Amino acid sequence: MWGPTAAPLTYSPPASAASDLAIAREEKADAPDVIPCWLQKSPARQLPNLQKMPIMIMTAEASYHATYDHCTVKFLEQAGIHPTWIKLADVGIHGNGHMLMLEKNNLEIAGVISRWLSKMVR
């Protein structure tokens, strides 16, 4: 139940306490506008129940998550998951904050999500 969710997660090998994950902070951030990540020490425990599930992380450039969403991606990759990370600025959508579906261009953002879903869920 420790990691990127508030819900219980099943790790392999099993973790019976949060300390079993052996988390360490990176010494240096990937870029000047992001924070250093807290990641599992090697060998990282896997999340087998999520490994075959399509997972997308969407980041808006003005979201408070923009400084640390890369850490969620890295944590999931360590756990054997291959999420799709869509940065809205990279697809030409600029200026959004965290509440994407409440913004004036929510239909444009919904289109990005819909196209991803069409490719991933059949």
DALINQUI-V119081 format. One record per residue. N is the residue number from 1. SS is DSSP state (~ for helix, > for strand, _ for the rest). NEAR is the number of other C-alpha atoms within 10 Angstrom. Layout:
BEGIN
N/SS/NEAR ; N/SS/NEAR
END
This chain:
BEGIN
1/_/14 ; 2/_/17 ; 3/_/18 ; 4/_/12 ; 5/_/8 ; 6/_/8 ; 7/_/9 ; 8/_/9 ; 9/_/17 ; 10/_/17 ; 11/_/20 ; 12/>/13 ; 13/_/13 ; 14/_/13 ; 15/_/15 ; 16/_/12 ; 17/_/9 ; 18/~/11 ; 19/~/9 ; 20/~/13 ; 21/~/21 ; 22/_/14 ; 23/>/16 ; 24/>/12 ; 25/>/13 ; 26/_/12 ; 27/_/9 ; 28/_/11 ; 29/_/14 ; 30/_/13 ; 31/_/9 ; 32/_/9 ; 33/_/9 ; 34/_/16 ; 35/_/18 ; 36/_/17 ; 37/_/21 ; 38/>/18 ; 39/>/20 ; 40/>/19 ; 41/_/13 ; 42/_/11 ; 43/_/10 ; 44/_/19 ; 45/_/20 ; 46/>/20 ; 47/_/20 ; 48/_/16 ; 49/_/12 ; 50/_/18 ; 51/_/16 ; 52/_/11 ; 53/_/13 ; 54/_/15 ; 55/_/16 ; 56/>/16 ; 57/>/13 ; 58/>/18 ; 59/>/24 ; 60/_/23 ; 61/_/19 ; 62/_/14 ; 63/_/15 ; 64/~/12 ; 65/~/17 ; 66/~/18 ; 67/~/17 ; 68/_/17 ; 69/~/21 ; 70/~/19 ; 71/~/20 ; 72/~/19 ; 73/~/20 ; 74/~/17 ; 75/~/20 ; 76/~/21 ; 77/~/16 ; 78/~/19 ; 79/_/20 ; 80/_/16 ; 81/_/21 ; 82/_/18 ; 83/_/18 ; 84/>/14 ; 85/>/15 ; 86/>/16 ; 87/>/17 ; 88/~/17 ; 89/~/14 ; 90/~/11 ; 91/~/10 ; 92/_/7 ; 93/_/15 ; 94/_/14 ; 95/_/11 ; 96/_/21 ; 97/_/17 ; 98/_/16 ; 99/_/10 ; 100/~/17 ; 101/~/14 ; 102/~/11 ; 103/_/13 ; 104/_/10 ; 105/_/13 ; 106/~/14 ; 107/~/13 ; 108/~/12 ; 109/~/19 ; 110/~/13 ; 111/~/11 ; 112/~/16 ; 113/~/14 ; 114/~/12 ; 115/~/10 ; 116/~/15 ; 117/~/14 ; 118/~/9 ; 119/~/9 ; 120/~/13 ; 121/_/8 ; 122/_/5
END
